Amino acid sequence: LNVPLGRLCDIIGRKPLMWCGTALTAIGTTATGFVGGSLSTLLACRLIVGAGSASSMTGSSAYISDLSDRAPQHRAKIMGVHQAIVGSVWIVGPAVGGWLAETYGYQNSFLIAGFCAMACSVGYTQLPETLPNRGDSEIRGENIEITVNDGKKQQGVNKDSLTVRQHLKSWLNDVKSILRSRNQQALIALACELPIRFSCFTTAVSLHASNVIGAGPKELGMLFTALAVSQGIGMPLGSWLADRTAGAKKWMVVPGGLVSSVFFASLAFATSLEQFIAAMAIQGFCGGFYRPAIGAFTAEITSQQIRGQALSLQRQAGSTLSLIGPVSMGLMADATSCASAILVGSVLMMGCHVSYGVLATGTSKSPQDDISQSKKRS
């Protein structure tokens, strides 16, 4: 759903996807608490949650990027805080969920989570829309140039008069123009790094720590806490530097990513809890240092009218790897060793950062970026 929701986000706006998606997540989460022992019902409820999450994340990521346009001198700080909160929730969330389940029972924990999600949905309805309703020729269909069946170009077509085929063709043109951009190619490559890292964390790293130091839930929790805390420490410095650096900020992203990948590889050779924690902490600091630069660069070079679609392609790449990554890393760890899987993951992450360094070209003089400048309607 990432890619079609990205298109929808650029047509109807960010706000509808945010509150509708979060409401759908609330419904699916609440229903999960009442499924009983039916696997098919449970699967249906979790699919609803996934669809809602995809919708809300599509809208919210474009929304926060739009907000950063209003204060470009603080863009990296805005993006950095947003990314830090989202990243921390993924780490803290399982612990909170476990506490709720133990304290109030599994069913009540889903009810509490559903209630909180619905409260967020209501809150989203009070926010202003950030996508201007200006009849943009790039996306909304008014006064655009399209090619009809006989190859002749037709001007001044209203969006309501477009056929389904013409809408789909316009959508395909948008996606093609995004994928032709070297900057967007660089960002898509870099979007693959985090899923690879967490695929290894949840399989090879956890198993390796358990085998080497006998790590249990407490010790694994300490590792991820070190990651989250150090990320929060590195984020202010990275945001401050990113706001003072123009262009692709390669000097921050590439070295920071490579250092993080090297210390990820060092987990394969760790023999004590202290070594594991140190390696995780350095990775977190590096992530907090360079990720605000990525968020700021993404917002800088992606024009508002196609921002939802561009971000959706990055999420689609990440979602695909999140689906196949844990299974692949688990199979690799079984076939070889956990240490080998960690090293392979490290090399793949290095490849993502090197790809960014090679592909990213920086910003153009126009704030509408290289996509808008090269975009053509056929």
Salt bridges, closest charged atoms under 4 A:
ASP10 OD1 - ARG14 NH1 2.80
ASP66 OD2 - ARG14 NE 2.67
ASP66 OD1 - ARG307 NH1 2.66
ASP69 OD1 - ARG75 NH1 2.79
ASP69 OD2 - ARG307 NH1 2.86
ASP136 OD2 - ARG134 NH2 2.77
GLU138 OE1 - LYS375 NZ 3.59
GLU145 OE2 - LYS153 NZ 3.52
ASP174 OD2 - ARG7 NH1 2.16
ASP174 OD1 - LYS375 NZ 2.53
ASP174 OD1 - ARG377 NH2 3.27
GLU193 OE2 - ARG197 NH2 2.44
GLU193 OE1 - ARG291 NH2 2.54
GLU193 OE2 - HIS353 NE2 3.92
ASP243 OD2 - LYS77 NZ 2.96
GLU300 OE2 - LYS249 NZ 3.17
